[in-house]
Amino acid sequence: MSDIPVFIVVNLRVTEKDAYRTYEKGFFPILKRYDGQFITYDDNAHTFEGDEPREGRMIIFQFPSEEQAKAWYADEEYQALSDHRRAGTKLEFLTMVRGLPPRS
């Protein structure tokens, strides 16, 4: 179903601030191009149970569909920009989580 939203969950640790800032500056215009919506980030997430995420930043954003999320990630401009994220962070995961279909 193409009308089910997906969420992107990211855990990373910034290791090179200038490279990461370059990534951040270019990130939002590309996100919006695919109707993505930034939800939140937290540099000090709290774990109630289980293993804590690695140290660093937890980020959540959303797309209206899986197709738009995959198109965003495959976008040539985004992949070129991601070189700055790769140079400036230690990425633990960048994961897509599918939302629930509408209830009838």
Order of alpha helices (4+ residues) and beta strands (2+ residues): beta-alpha-beta-beta-alpha-alpha-beta
